Amino acid sequence: MIEWTFKKQCDGNSPVTIFPTSSFSFTATSDTETVTLGSGSGMFQPAVMGNCTVTGSATITSSGSTVSICVSVDGVNCNTNGVALNCPSSPLTLACAPASTGQVGVPYNSCLVASGGTPPYTFALTSGSLPPGLILNTTTGCITGTPTAAGPFPAVFQVTDSAGGTADTSLSNCIITVTPSMPCVIPPSGTAIPGAPVSWNSFKAPAGSVVWTHAHISGPGNVQTNTITTVNFTGVSLVVNGTTYALPNGTIVFNPAILTPATVVNPDGSWTTTVNPSQSGDIFFVGQAIPVDSNLENGGKSTFSFTTNSSDSALTFSWQWSAAVYTCWPGNAAANIEPVHASLQAGAPQNTDVQKCLIQGPRGGGGSNFTGSWSGTGHGTCLQH
């Protein structure tokens, strides 16, 4: 009978005594015996994390003699001084490209995100297809190119690490949707609010407070009912007393297959609100929680601007913006923003804990008005091209 003792030393720490996952015995045939890690009767699968060296020794209980252990990871190459195990600190995972939407004729660049395992990684497309015009870099995981066709393109990607481990993406979570080219472009001057700039009231807020600044469109007209219409809002900014605060991009998708309105925060911080083309009333398209600073507290004048791109060349809409102050804000996604005017106004946080943090702000809103008082109304009209 041979009794085994193994020791591991990981990442420069002191050696720790460990043992195989199960006991085993055999008759020693020489002064040195080989143990293959992970297979055979000498199965050895300790919870080793990090970069470790494993060494071992054995005692023959019948005679008290000591047998040297030659540790091997492949059953062939052997080292009596121990063998290094480069074990991953976390499981190998693969997430889809952050940018899930593209546009015909507009350069696209977004990368798959691999983590854990043992870098470097190799990426592959295992099923489905990329939009025409896009290619996958198998070394970086980046998907680049200029889409030439519109539509949804579901795909499954796989990453392989240097140790041979693999991980796949979920088909339902890996859909690159390419929208048609945008025949309508409305510059900020085409949506300007008459009589702007808008008054910005002074207020006081404790440290850590934010100004929730947001906008919606109203009564969209000429939206097609038998196809998907995409409206992008880019270059969004708030200017208060000459200081510019950048807001993320926003997108409204009018989809005939959608029955329940929804708004989501994308991985890059942009917004996508999806509604049925028959949706009337206010529709949220963008917002940002801006940390309060002295300029925002001082009051004065403010403007809100953006550029609109639409796949419908006959789209028309009205729009407004506002701002409210909250002393707590768990993040844009966790605030659970109302996508359309329903029980709350479009753009209001539905998170009741956040609602309790509302205080008086630059556009009022110290009571139950979770959006602040609306600005004047601007109008956007797509001209036929």
Secondary structure, DSSP 8 states (H G I E B T S, - for coil): -EEEEEEEEETT---EEE--SS-------SSEEEEETTSSTT-------EEEEEEEEEEETTT--EEEEEEESSSSS-BTT-EEEEE-SS--EEE--S--EEETTS-EEEE-EEESSSSSEEEEEEEE---TTEEE-TTT-EEEE---S-EEEEEEEEEEETTS-EEE--GGG-EEEEE----EEE-GGGS--TT-SEEE------TT-EEEEEEEEEEEES--SSS-EEEEEEEEEEEETTEEEE---EEEEE-TT--S-EEEE-TTS-EEEEE-TT--SEEEEEEEEEE--HHHHT-EEEEEEEEEEES-TT-EEEEEEEEEEES----TTTT-B--BSSSS-TT-B--HHHHTTEE-BTTB-SSS-SS------EEEE----
